[in-house]
């Protein structure tokens, strides 16, 4: 199974795979939470949507906070 869009396209915006996983995972969580809060049903999986957003240049390593909040308040 191949990744679409290609990793070379994604690397234009995020330089390495480790950061790619962090950015995509964080954005996918945001998409899922927003959909849940708004009662929306997503047509695609949040990870797919996040990967496509990176490929479109909407998110890169500098535009999303990859730090996971461990505060349980």
N, CA, C and O atoms as a GROMACS GRO file, in nm:
protein
  292
    1UNK      N    1   0.085  -0.118   0.000
    1UNK     CA    2   0.000   0.000   0.000
    1UNK      C    3   0.089   0.123   0.000
    1UNK      O    4   0.187   0.131   0.074
    2UNK      N    5   0.055   0.218  -0.083
    2UNK     CA    6   0.135   0.338  -0.096
    2UNK      C    7   0.066   0.457  -0.030
    2UNK      O    8  -0.057   0.463  -0.022
    3UNK      N    9   0.145   0.548   0.016
    3UNK     CA   10   0.093   0.671   0.074
    3UNK      C   11   0.063   0.770  -0.036
    3UNK      O   12   0.146   0.796  -0.124
    4UNK      N   13  -0.057   0.824  -0.031
    4UNK     CA   14  -0.091   0.930  -0.126
    4UNK      C   15  -0.140   1.048  -0.045
    4UNK      O   16  -0.229   1.030   0.038
    5UNK      N   17  -0.090   1.162  -0.065
    5UNK     CA   18   0.015   1.202  -0.157
    5UNK      C   19   0.151   1.144  -0.118
    5UNK      O   20   0.172   1.104  -0.003
    6UNK      N   21   0.239   1.141  -0.212
    6UNK     CA   22   0.371   1.080  -0.192
    6UNK      C   23   0.450   1.151  -0.083
    6UNK      O   24   0.434   1.270  -0.060
    7UNK      N   25   0.534   1.074  -0.017
    7UNK     CA   26   0.616   1.128   0.091
    7UNK      C   27   0.704   1.243   0.042
    7UNK      O   28   0.730   1.336   0.118
    8UNK      N   29   0.750   1.238  -0.081
    8UNK     CA   30   0.833   1.347  -0.133
    8UNK      C   31   0.754   1.478  -0.136
    8UNK      O   32   0.811   1.585  -0.112
    9UNK      N   33   0.626   1.470  -0.166
    9UNK     CA   34   0.540   1.590  -0.165
    9UNK      C   35   0.525   1.641  -0.023
    9UNK      O   36   0.533   1.762   0.001
   10UNK      N   37   0.504   1.552   0.072
   10UNK     CA   38   0.488   1.591   0.212
   10UNK      C   39   0.617   1.649   0.269
   10UNK      O   40   0.613   1.739   0.353
   11UNK      N   41   0.731   1.596   0.223
   11UNK     CA   42   0.860   1.645   0.273
   11UNK      C   43   0.891   1.786   0.228
   11UNK      O   44   0.983   1.849   0.280
   12UNK      N   45   0.816   1.838   0.133
   12UNK     CA   46   0.832   1.978   0.096
   12UNK      C   47   0.794   2.070   0.211
   12UNK      O   48   0.844   2.181   0.222
   13UNK      N   49   0.704   2.023   0.296
   13UNK     CA   50   0.652   2.106   0.405
   13UNK      C   51   0.705   2.063   0.541
   13UNK      O   52   0.719   2.145   0.631
   14UNK      N   53   0.734   1.934   0.557
   14UNK     CA   54   0.785   1.883   0.684
   14UNK      C   55   0.908   1.799   0.652
   14UNK      O   56   0.898   1.701   0.578
   15UNK      N   57   1.024   1.836   0.706
   15UNK     CA   58   1.151   1.779   0.662
   15UNK      C   59   1.178   1.634   0.695
   15UNK      O   60   1.256   1.570   0.624
   16UNK      N   61   1.118   1.578   0.801
   16UNK     CA   62   1.150   1.439   0.834
   16UNK      C   63   1.027   1.362   0.879
   16UNK      O   64   0.925   1.421   0.915
   17UNK      N   65   1.038   1.231   0.876
   17UNK     CA   66   0.923   1.145   0.905
   17UNK      C   67   0.876   1.154   1.049
   17UNK      O   68   0.756   1.147   1.076
   18UNK      N   69   0.969   1.169   1.141
   18UNK     CA   70   0.932   1.181   1.282
   18UNK      C   71   0.842   1.303   1.304
   18UNK      O   72   0.738   1.293   1.370
   19UNK      N   73   0.882   1.416   1.250
   19UNK     CA   74   0.802   1.536   1.264
   19UNK      C   75   0.669   1.521   1.189
   19UNK      O   76   0.566   1.571   1.234
   20UNK      N   77   0.672   1.452   1.074
   20UNK     CA   78   0.550   1.428   0.998
   20UNK      C   79   0.447   1.354   1.082
   20UNK      O   80   0.330   1.392   1.085
   21UNK      N   81   0.491   1.249   1.150
   21UNK     CA   82   0.399   1.172   1.234
   21UNK      C   83   0.341   1.261   1.344
   21UNK      O   84   0.221   1.255   1.372
   22UNK      N   85   0.425   1.343   1.405
   22UNK     CA   86   0.377   1.432   1.512
   22UNK      C   87   0.276   1.533   1.460
   22UNK      O   88   0.171   1.553   1.522
   23UNK      N   89   0.306   1.596   1.350
   23UNK     CA   90   0.217   1.699   1.295
   23UNK      C   91   0.084   1.637   1.250
   23UNK      O   92  -0.022   1.689   1.282
   24UNK      N   93   0.092   1.527   1.178
   24UNK     CA   94  -0.030   1.464   1.127
   24UNK      C   95  -0.115   1.410   1.242
   24UNK      O   96  -0.237   1.427   1.242
   25UNK      N   97  -0.053   1.347   1.340
   25UNK     CA   98  -0.129   1.294   1.454
   25UNK      C   99  -0.196   1.405   1.532
   25UNK      O  100  -0.313   1.394   1.570
   26UNK      N  101  -0.124   1.512   1.557
   26UNK     CA  102  -0.180   1.624   1.632
   26UNK      C  103  -0.297   1.687   1.556
   26UNK      O  104  -0.402   1.715   1.614
   27UNK      N  105  -0.279   1.710   1.427
   27UNK     CA  106  -0.386   1.770   1.346
   27UNK      C  107  -0.505   1.675   1.335
   27UNK      O  108  -0.620   1.721   1.337
   28UNK      N  109  -0.481   1.545   1.323
   28UNK     CA  110  -0.591   1.448   1.316
   28UNK      C  111  -0.673   1.450   1.445
   28UNK      O  112  -0.796   1.442   1.440
   29UNK      N  113  -0.607   1.462   1.560
   29UNK     CA  114  -0.679   1.474   1.687
   29UNK      C  115  -0.764   1.600   1.690
   29UNK      O  116  -0.878   1.598   1.736
   30UNK      N  117  -0.708   1.710   1.640
   30UNK     CA  118  -0.785   1.836   1.635
   30UNK      C  119  -0.908   1.821   1.547
   30UNK      O  120  -1.017   1.864   1.585
   31UNK      N  121  -0.892   1.760   1.431
   31UNK     CA  122  -1.004   1.741   1.338
   31UNK      C  123  -1.112   1.654   1.404
   31UNK      O  124  -1.231   1.687   1.397
   32UNK      N  125  -1.072   1.545   1.468
   32UNK     CA  126  -1.168   1.455   1.532
   32UNK      C  127  -1.243   1.524   1.645
   32UNK      O  128  -1.364   1.508   1.658
   33UNK      N  129  -1.171   1.601   1.727
   33UNK     CA  130  -1.235   1.672   1.838
   33UNK      C  131  -1.331   1.778   1.789
   33UNK      O  132  -1.441   1.793   1.843
   34UNK      N  133  -1.292   1.852   1.687
   34UNK     CA  134  -1.379   1.955   1.631
   34UNK      C  135  -1.506   1.893   1.573
   34UNK      O  136  -1.615   1.947   1.591
   35UNK      N  137  -1.493   1.782   1.505
   35UNK     CA  138  -1.610   1.713   1.448
   35UNK      C  139  -1.702   1.662   1.558
   35UNK      O  140  -1.824   1.672   1.547
   36UNK      N  141  -1.643   1.608   1.662
   36UNK     CA  142  -1.722   1.557   1.775
   36UNK      C  143  -1.796   1.670   1.845
   36UNK      O  144  -1.914   1.656   1.877
   37UNK      N  145  -1.728   1.781   1.869
   37UNK     CA  146  -1.790   1.896   1.936
   37UNK      C  147  -1.904   1.955   1.855
   37UNK      O  148  -2.004   2.001   1.911
   38UNK      N  149  -1.890   1.953   1.722
   38UNK     CA  150  -1.991   2.011   1.634
   38UNK      C  151  -2.094   1.910   1.586
   38UNK      O  152  -2.184   1.945   1.511
   39UNK      N  153  -2.082   1.785   1.629
   39UNK     CA  154  -2.174   1.681   1.589
   39UNK      C  155  -2.167   1.646   1.441
   39UNK      O  156  -2.266   1.601   1.383
   40UNK      N  157  -2.052   1.666   1.381
   40UNK     CA  158  -2.033   1.638   1.239
   40UNK      C  159  -1.993   1.492   1.217
   40UNK      O  160  -1.927   1.431   1.301
   41UNK      N  161  -2.034   1.438   1.105
   41UNK     CA  162  -1.989   1.305   1.063
   41UNK      C  163  -1.888   1.328   0.951
   41UNK      O  164  -1.919   1.390   0.850
   42UNK      N  165  -1.768   1.277   0.971
   42UNK     CA  166  -1.661   1.297   0.873
   42UNK      C  167  -1.670   1.195   0.761
   42UNK      O  168  -1.697   1.078   0.784
   43UNK      N  169  -1.650   1.241   0.639
   43UNK     CA  170  -1.652   1.152   0.523
   43UNK      C  171  -1.521   1.077   0.507
   43UNK      O  172  -1.517   0.969   0.447
   44UNK      N  173  -1.413   1.133   0.559
   44UNK     CA  174  -1.281   1.069   0.555
   44UNK      C  175  -1.230   1.055   0.698
   44UNK      O  176  -1.279   1.121   0.789
   45UNK      N  177  -1.133   0.969   0.715
   45UNK     CA  178  -1.070   0.954   0.846
   45UNK      C  179  -0.989   1.080   0.876
   45UNK      O  180  -0.933   1.140   0.785
   46UNK      N  181  -0.983   1.119   1.003
   46UNK     CA  182  -0.908   1.239   1.040
   46UNK      C  183  -0.762   1.236   0.996
   46UNK      O  184  -0.707   1.339   0.958
   47UNK      N  185  -0.699   1.120   0.999
   47UNK     CA  186  -0.558   1.110   0.958
   47UNK      C  187  -0.545   1.140   0.809
   47UNK      O  188  -0.452   1.210   0.768
   48UNK      N  189  -0.636   1.089   0.728
   48UNK     CA  190  -0.634   1.115   0.585
   48UNK      C  191  -0.651   1.264   0.559
   48UNK      O  192  -0.581   1.322   0.476
   49UNK      N  193  -0.743   1.326   0.631
   49UNK     CA  194  -0.767   1.469   0.615
   49UNK      C  195  -0.642   1.548   0.654
   49UNK      O  196  -0.606   1.644   0.586
   50UNK      N  197  -0.576   1.508   0.762
   50UNK     CA  198  -0.457   1.577   0.809
   50UNK      C  199  -0.342   1.564   0.708
   50UNK      O  200  -0.272   1.662   0.681
   51UNK      N  201  -0.324   1.445   0.653
   51UNK     CA  202  -0.219   1.425   0.552
   51UNK      C  203  -0.245   1.513   0.430
   51UNK      O  204  -0.153   1.574   0.377
   52UNK      N  205  -0.369   1.519   0.387
   52UNK     CA  206  -0.403   1.602   0.271
   52UNK      C  207  -0.381   1.750   0.300
   52UNK      O  208  -0.338   1.824   0.212
   53UNK      N  209  -0.410   1.794   0.422
   53UNK     CA  210  -0.385   1.934   0.459
   53UNK      C  211  -0.236   1.966   0.454
   53UNK      O  212  -0.197   2.074   0.410
   54UNK      N  213  -0.153   1.874   0.499
   54UNK     CA  214  -0.007   1.895   0.491
   54UNK      C  215   0.036   1.904   0.345
   54UNK      O  216   0.114   1.991   0.309
   55UNK      N  217  -0.016   1.813   0.262
   55UNK     CA  218   0.020   1.812   0.120
   55UNK      C  219  -0.022   1.940   0.049
   55UNK      O  220   0.042   1.982  -0.048
   56UNK      N  221  -0.130   2.002   0.096
   56UNK     CA  222  -0.177   2.128   0.038
   56UNK      C  223  -0.101   2.249   0.091
   56UNK      O  224  -0.124   2.361   0.047
   57UNK      N  225  -0.011   2.225   0.187
   57UNK     CA  226   0.068   2.334   0.244
   57UNK      C  227  -0.003   2.411   0.353
   57UNK      O  228   0.043   2.519   0.391
   58UNK      N  229  -0.115   2.358   0.404
   58UNK     CA  230  -0.189   2.427   0.509
   58UNK      C  231  -0.121   2.417   0.645
   58UNK      O  232  -0.134   2.506   0.729
   59UNK      N  233  -0.046   2.308   0.666
   59UNK     CA  234   0.024   2.288   0.792
   59UNK      C  235   0.166   2.244   0.763
   59UNK      O  236   0.190   2.167   0.670
   60UNK      N  237   0.257   2.293   0.843
   60UNK     CA  238   0.395   2.245   0.837
   60UNK      C  239   0.448   2.241   0.979
   60UNK      O  240   0.374   2.264   1.074
   61UNK      N  241   0.576   2.214   0.993
   61UNK     CA  242   0.635   2.197   1.125
   61UNK      C  243   0.624   2.324   1.210
   61UNK      O  244   0.627   2.315   1.333
   62UNK      N  245   0.613   2.439   1.149
   62UNK     CA  246   0.609   2.564   1.227
   62UNK      C  247   0.467   2.611   1.257
   62UNK      O  248   0.450   2.701   1.339
   63UNK      N  249   0.365   2.553   1.194
   63UNK     CA  250   0.229   2.604   1.212
   63UNK      C  251   0.143   2.526   1.309
   63UNK      O  252   0.030   2.565   1.336
   64UNK      N  253   0.195   2.417   1.362
   64UNK     CA  254   0.115   2.338   1.455
   64UNK      C  255   0.199   2.301   1.576
   64UNK      O  256   0.315   2.262   1.563
   65UNK      N  257   0.139   2.313   1.692
   65UNK     CA  258   0.205   2.280   1.818
   65UNK      C  259   0.198   2.130   1.837
   65UNK      O  260   0.090   2.074   1.851
   66UNK      N  261   0.313   2.063   1.839
   66UNK     CA  262   0.317   1.918   1.851
   66UNK      C  263   0.334   1.873   1.995
   66UNK      O  264   0.344   1.753   2.021
   67UNK      N  265   0.339   1.964   2.090
   67UNK     CA  266   0.354   1.929   2.229
   67UNK      C  267   0.218   1.878   2.281
   67UNK      O  268   0.116   1.944   2.264
   68UNK      N  269   0.220   1.762   2.343
   68UNK     CA  270   0.096   1.705   2.396
   68UNK      C  271   0.075   1.758   2.537
   68UNK      O  272   0.165   1.751   2.621
   69UNK      N  273  -0.042   1.811   2.561
   69UNK     CA  274  -0.077   1.868   2.691
   69UNK      C  275  -0.102   1.754   2.789
   69UNK      O  276  -0.194   1.674   2.770
   70UNK      N  277  -0.022   1.746   2.894
   70UNK     CA  278  -0.036   1.639   2.993
   70UNK      C  279  -0.111   1.687   3.116
   70UNK      O  280  -0.125   1.612   3.212
   71UNK      N  281  -0.160   1.809   3.114
   71UNK     CA  282  -0.236   1.865   3.226
   71UNK      C  283  -0.376   1.804   3.224
   71UNK      O  284  -0.447   1.817   3.125
   72UNK      N  285  -0.416   1.740   3.331
   72UNK     CA  286  -0.545   1.670   3.336
   72UNK      C  287  -0.652   1.753   3.405
   72UNK      O  288  -0.739   1.694   3.470
   73UNK      N  289  -0.651   1.883   3.395
   73UNK     CA  290  -0.752   1.966   3.461
   73UNK      C  291  -0.881   1.966   3.389
   73UNK      O  292  -0.976   2.030   3.432
   0.00000   0.00000   0.00000
